[in-house]
Amino acid sequence: MIGSPVFTSTNRDLLIFQLANGDALVVGCDSSGGVGPKPLDKIKVDGYTLGKFIARVALMEVLSVAAAPMCIVNTLSVEPEPLGAEILRGVRAEAKRAGLDPQLAVTGSTEKNFQVEQTGMGVTVIGLSRKGFLKIGASQPGDIVAAVGVPCVGNEVIPAENMHMIADIEDLLKLQALTFVHEVIPVGSKGIVHEINVLAKDSKLTATLANEAAVDLKKSAGPATVILASLPMSKLEELKAAVTKPVNVVGQLF
């Protein structure tokens, strides 16, 4: 008989529960509605771009706690062809960037019974963190919090990506490889203020916001266009040298 799961407490947008051997299963997700090429969509983008960004959000959530993504499940509220296939192509492209086999690690479903006039989709990522490797609540008193990338949403996202202004999976992996970075967290629709407070709460600290931050701390960052990193103030220049995206200090933890 399987007992009740033991969950790891976190303020992040994740479910984390412990396995019997000490490993942790990590589940992240993202969804989208009214974005795509359909007649009633509010933001017009192609299916590939939509799939890429929605998969990116869920993958970054899982990767941010040092879990390795194992599989991606997509639920597409559109027809299999042509739009479903285009979205799936974007999902698989992002899966490959995260180190997954894009053919074996991606599954899902589409709408096969009815014609739809507006695009909707969801993505769930399941990852595994080995015993002792889960990275939550690791920020330290005195850490600064740096934002990598600038908050973008809606029609701002694609031009900003073309100008190398927004964060992506490669940036997250670079940050995690820096031993002086204590913790990272992607920022989405709730904005920088929310996520810096998540970092603080998980580490039992208090966040103080920068008085004159160069980015809007309350603005939606859409599909995880910003990553927050906690680190010692003395390492800020090393962080800036390690990434090619804009870096701005947005607060400090005490």
VODREN-729669 format. One record per residue (C-alpha): residue number from 1; x, y, z; chain; residue in three letters. Coordinates in pm, 1 decimal. Layout:
BEGIN
 num       xx       yy       zz chaine residu
 NUM        X        Y        Z      A    ALA
...
***
This chain:
BEGIN
 num       xx       yy       zz chaine residu
   1      0.0      0.0      0.0      A    MET
   2    130.4    345.9    -94.5      A    ILE
   3    123.6    596.8    189.4      A    GLY
   4     47.7    967.1    170.3      A    SER
   5    311.0   1170.4    -16.6      A    PRO
   6    550.6   1384.4    185.5      A    VAL
   7    565.0   1732.7     35.4      A    PHE
   8    850.8   1980.3     66.2      A    THR
   9    716.6   2320.7    162.8      A    SER
  10    793.3   2606.6    -77.1      A    THR
  11    636.5   2933.3   -185.0      A    ASN
  12    741.5   2868.7   -544.9      A    ARG
  13    497.3   2767.4   -817.8      A    ASP
  14    599.6   2403.9   -782.6      A    LEU
  15    491.9   2078.6   -622.4      A    LEU
  16    781.1   1897.8   -457.8      A    ILE
  17    745.2   1567.3   -281.4      A    PHE
  18   1000.5   1332.4   -135.4      A    GLN
  19   1051.5    977.3   -257.3      A    LEU
  20   1140.1    691.0    -26.0      A    ALA
  21   1506.6    693.6   -132.3      A    ASN
  22   1546.9   1064.4    -49.8      A    GLY
  23   1516.7   1192.0   -405.6      A    ASP
  24   1254.0   1456.2   -481.0      A    ALA
  25    995.1   1465.8   -758.4      A    LEU
  26    936.9   1820.8   -883.9      A    VAL
  27    631.3   1925.4  -1087.5      A    VAL
  28    598.0   2260.0  -1265.6      A    GLY
  29    343.0   2388.5  -1515.0      A    CYS
  30    234.3   2682.4  -1727.5      A    ASP
  31    -65.1   2766.9  -1945.4      A    SER
  32   -177.8   3014.3  -2207.1      A    SER
  33   -510.0   3133.4  -2348.1      A    GLY
  34   -590.1   3380.9  -2622.2      A    GLY
  35   -235.5   3378.6  -2758.4      A    VAL
  36   -176.1   3226.8  -3101.4      A    GLY
  37   -284.7   3254.7  -3466.8      A    PRO
  38   -657.5   3180.2  -3420.9      A    LYS
  39   -927.2   3438.7  -3515.2      A    PRO
  40  -1023.1   3516.7  -3152.1      A    LEU
  41   -669.3   3527.4  -3011.2      A    ASP
  42   -577.9   3859.0  -2846.1      A    LYS
  43   -202.5   3831.4  -2909.2      A    ILE
  44   -106.3   3701.7  -3253.0      A    LYS
  45    192.4   3467.1  -3264.0      A    VAL
  46    273.0   3150.5  -3455.9      A    ASP
  47    236.7   2808.7  -3296.0      A    GLY
  48    608.7   2738.4  -3276.8      A    TYR
  49    675.7   3054.9  -3075.8      A    THR
  50    384.0   2984.6  -2842.4      A    LEU
  51    497.0   2628.8  -2773.0      A    GLY
  52    854.7   2737.3  -2716.2      A    LYS
  53    772.5   3001.4  -2456.9      A    PHE
  54    512.4   2804.8  -2260.1      A    ILE
  55    744.0   2504.6  -2238.8      A    ALA
  56   1029.1   2736.5  -2137.5      A    ARG
  57    839.4   2866.5  -1833.7      A    VAL
  58    762.5   2523.0  -1690.2      A    ALA
  59   1111.9   2393.0  -1764.9      A    LEU
  60   1275.7   2692.5  -1597.6      A    MET
  61   1061.2   2649.1  -1285.8      A    GLU
  62   1179.3   2289.1  -1248.3      A    VAL
  63   1541.4   2358.9  -1342.4      A    LEU
  64   1561.6   2649.7  -1098.0      A    SER
  65   1557.9   2418.1   -795.4      A    VAL
  66   1832.4   2195.6   -940.6      A    ALA
  67   1593.6   1926.6  -1061.0      A    ALA
  68   1653.0   1750.1  -1392.3      A    ALA
  69   1345.6   1752.7  -1620.0      A    PRO
  70   1237.9   1398.9  -1708.8      A    MET
  71    933.9   1455.6  -1928.5      A    CYS
  72    698.8   1721.0  -2067.4      A    ILE
  73    322.3   1677.3  -2098.4      A    VAL
  74    141.0   1921.5  -2327.2      A    ASN
  75   -235.8   1967.4  -2332.3      A    THR
  76   -332.3   2153.2  -2648.1      A    LEU
  77   -685.8   2288.6  -2692.0      A    SER
  78   -639.2   2304.9  -3069.5      A    VAL
  79   -652.8   2066.7  -3365.3      A    GLU
  80   -364.1   1821.5  -3422.6      A    PRO
  81   -284.3   1975.2  -3763.7      A    GLU
  82   -162.6   2225.8  -3849.8      A    PRO
  83   -150.7   2429.4  -3527.3      A    LEU
  84   -103.3   2142.8  -3283.5      A    GLY
  85    199.0   2020.3  -3476.1      A    ALA
  86    348.5   2370.6  -3485.8      A    GLU
  87    306.4   2416.9  -3110.0      A    ILE
  88    456.6   2074.4  -3047.5      A    LEU
  89    757.6   2166.9  -3260.7      A    ARG
  90    820.5   2464.7  -3032.0      A    GLY
  91    778.6   2252.8  -2717.8      A    VAL
  92   1027.4   1997.8  -2849.7      A    ARG
  93   1279.5   2265.7  -2942.7      A    ALA
  94   1277.4   2397.6  -2586.7      A    GLU
  95   1292.5   2043.4  -2446.9      A    ALA
  96   1613.0   1989.0  -2642.8      A    LYS
  97   1762.2   2307.8  -2497.3      A    ARG
  98   1692.2   2168.5  -2151.0      A    ALA
  99   1879.8   1847.5  -2230.7      A    GLY
 100   1582.4   1621.6  -2302.4      A    LEU
 101   1529.4   1391.0  -2598.0      A    ASP
 102   1259.4   1589.8  -2783.0      A    PRO
 103   1100.4   1277.2  -2929.5      A    GLN
 104   1101.5   1043.3  -2629.8      A    LEU
 105   1040.1   1287.4  -2342.5      A    ALA
 106    737.8   1477.2  -2479.7      A    VAL
 107    378.8   1352.5  -2476.3      A    THR
 108     33.7   1510.0  -2473.7      A    GLY
 109   -307.1   1549.1  -2634.2      A    SER
 110   -498.6   1775.7  -2873.6      A    THR
 111   -862.7   1863.6  -2947.8      A    GLU
 112   -988.9   1611.9  -3205.3      A    LYS
 113  -1366.3   1652.1  -3179.6      A    ASN
 114  -1444.7   2019.7  -3232.5      A    PHE
 115  -1323.6   2314.5  -3433.4      A    GLN
 116  -1192.1   2591.8  -3207.4      A    VAL
 117  -1157.6   2964.7  -3275.3      A    GLU
 118   -917.4   3055.0  -2994.8      A    GLN
 119   -586.1   2899.6  -2890.7      A    THR
 120   -536.4   2742.3  -2549.1      A    GLY
 121   -262.5   2519.3  -2415.0      A    MET
 122    -92.1   2395.7  -2101.9      A    GLY
 123    240.8   2231.4  -2026.9      A    VAL
 124    345.4   2023.2  -1726.3      A    THR
 125    708.1   1931.6  -1659.2      A    VAL
 126    809.2   1653.3  -1421.7      A    ILE
 127   1164.7   1653.3  -1290.7      A    GLY
 128   1382.0   1464.4  -1045.3      A    LEU
 129   1627.7   1602.9   -792.4      A    SER
 130   1872.6   1360.1   -637.3      A    ARG
 131   1900.4   1336.7   -260.6      A    LYS
 132   2074.7   1641.4   -117.9      A    GLY
 133   2074.0   1841.7   -442.8      A    PHE
 134   1739.9   2023.4   -416.5      A    LEU
 135   1809.3   2398.0   -406.7      A    LYS
 136   1537.5   2579.5   -211.7      A    ILE
 137   1581.4   2824.3     74.5      A    GLY
 138   1953.9   2860.2      4.3      A    ALA
 139   1974.7   3240.6     -2.3      A    SER
 140   2192.9   3397.9    267.2      A    GLN
 141   2150.2   3708.4    487.4      A    PRO
 142   2308.3   4006.2    312.3      A    GLY
 143   2268.6   3860.3    -37.2      A    ASP
 144   2177.7   4101.6   -311.7      A    ILE
 145   1914.6   3994.4   -562.7      A    VAL
 146   2001.8   4058.9   -926.4      A    ALA
 147   1755.1   4047.0  -1214.3      A    ALA
 148   1886.7   3893.6  -1535.4      A    VAL
 149   1674.0   4010.9  -1828.4      A    GLY
 150   1399.8   4274.0  -1840.8      A    VAL
 151   1026.7   4222.5  -1774.9      A    PRO
 152    832.9   4183.0  -2100.6      A    CYS
 153    479.1   4069.5  -2173.7      A    VAL
 154    252.4   4028.3  -2475.9      A    GLY
 155    375.0   4190.2  -2795.8      A    ASN
 156    694.1   4308.0  -2620.8      A    GLU
 157    839.9   3958.8  -2584.6      A    VAL
 158    953.3   3865.3  -2935.9      A    ILE
 159   1124.5   4199.2  -3017.7      A    PRO
 160   1298.9   4186.0  -2678.3      A    ALA
 161   1417.7   3831.7  -2745.7      A    GLU
 162   1558.8   3941.4  -3080.9      A    ASN
 163   1747.7   4218.2  -2898.0      A    MET
 164   1884.3   3969.1  -2639.1      A    HIS
 165   1703.6   4146.1  -2356.2      A    MET
 166   1517.6   3854.7  -2195.4      A    ILE
 167   1636.2   3554.9  -1995.6      A    ALA
 168   1616.9   3197.2  -2121.1      A    ASP
 169   1711.2   2841.5  -2024.2      A    ILE
 170   2074.9   2889.6  -2123.4      A    GLU
 171   2099.4   3186.2  -1885.5      A    ASP
 172   1948.6   2985.7  -1600.7      A    LEU
 173   2197.0   2702.4  -1651.6      A    LEU
 174   2486.6   2951.0  -1660.6      A    LYS
 175   2372.4   3104.4  -1332.9      A    LEU
 176   2341.8   2767.1  -1163.5      A    GLN
 177   2695.9   2680.2  -1269.0      A    ALA
 178   2830.5   2981.7  -1076.9      A    LEU
 179   2923.0   2857.8   -730.4      A    THR
 180   2867.8   3201.3   -574.4      A    PHE
 181   2503.0   3214.1   -686.2      A    VAL
 182   2304.0   3080.9   -392.5      A    HIS
 183   1963.7   3050.5   -556.6      A    GLU
 184   1772.4   3138.3   -874.1      A    VAL
 185   1403.3   3182.1   -951.6      A    ILE
 186   1227.7   3269.7  -1279.1      A    PRO
 187    988.8   3565.2  -1283.3      A    VAL
 188    657.0   3546.1  -1467.2      A    GLY
 189    322.8   3721.0  -1455.4      A    SER
 190    341.1   3803.8  -1081.9      A    LYS
 191    644.0   4027.9  -1130.4      A    GLY
 192    979.1   4078.2   -960.0      A    ILE
 193    838.0   4197.9   -626.3      A    VAL
 194    645.6   3874.5   -578.7      A    HIS
 195    936.5   3646.3   -664.7      A    GLU
 196   1194.0   3830.5   -453.1      A    ILE
 197    957.8   3780.8   -159.9      A    ASN
 198    932.4   3410.6   -246.8      A    VAL
 199   1311.8   3385.9   -226.3      A    LEU
 200   1304.4   3563.0    108.8      A    ALA
 201   1024.8   3352.7    259.9      A    LYS
 202   1176.7   3019.6    157.3      A    ASP
 203   1505.2   3123.3    322.9      A    SER
 204   1328.4   3272.9    627.6      A    LYS
 205   1461.4   3617.7    538.5      A    LEU
 206   1315.9   3960.9    460.8      A    THR
 207   1349.9   4135.1    124.6      A    ALA
 208   1427.0   4503.9     84.2      A    THR
 209   1361.4   4646.7   -262.7      A    LEU
 210   1610.2   4868.7   -443.7      A    ALA
 211   1513.0   5236.0   -426.6      A    ASN
 212   1600.0   5315.1   -786.8      A    GLU
 213   1585.5   4987.6   -977.2      A    ALA
 214   1641.5   5018.5  -1352.1      A    ALA
 215   1352.8   4780.7  -1425.9      A    VAL
 216    984.8   4786.3  -1329.4      A    ASP
 217    959.2   4569.2  -1018.7      A    LEU
 218    581.9   4525.7  -1038.7      A    LYS
 219    542.2   4461.0  -1411.2      A    LYS
 220    453.2   4115.7  -1542.8      A    SER
 221    755.7   3936.0  -1683.0      A    ALA
 222    532.5   3728.8  -1910.6      A    GLY
 223    689.5   3394.7  -2009.5      A    PRO
 224    974.5   3403.8  -1755.1      A    ALA
 225   1164.4   3685.7  -1926.1      A    THR
 226   1354.9   3755.6  -1601.4      A    VAL
 227   1556.7   3535.1  -1366.8      A    ILE
 228   1638.3   3648.2  -1013.4      A    LEU
 229   1966.7   3536.0   -859.0      A    ALA
 230   2075.8   3575.8   -495.9      A    SER
 231   2448.1   3624.6   -440.9      A    LEU
 232   2704.1   3820.3   -235.1      A    PRO
 233   2743.2   4185.0   -335.5      A    MET
 234   3115.4   4122.8   -393.6      A    SER
 235   3034.6   3884.3   -680.4      A    LYS
 236   2809.6   4117.6   -881.8      A    LEU
 237   3070.4   4203.4  -1146.3      A    GLU
 238   3152.0   3834.7  -1194.9      A    GLU
 239   2783.4   3768.2  -1251.0      A    LEU
 240   2761.2   4044.7  -1509.8      A    LYS
 241   3062.4   3900.7  -1691.1      A    ALA
 242   2907.1   3553.6  -1702.7      A    ALA
 243   2586.2   3646.1  -1887.2      A    VAL
 244   2510.7   3855.4  -2194.4      A    THR
 245   2166.7   3977.0  -2084.5      A    LYS
 246   2099.5   4296.7  -1884.6      A    PRO
 247   2171.9   4262.2  -1511.0      A    VAL
 248   2016.0   4494.4  -1252.5      A    ASN
 249   2018.0   4483.3   -872.6      A    VAL
 250   1656.9   4481.6   -754.2      A    VAL
 251   1688.5   4420.1   -381.6      A    GLY
 252   1867.6   4266.0    -86.4      A    GLN
 253   1789.5   3994.0    166.4      A    LEU
 254   1830.3   4026.6    543.2      A    PHE
***
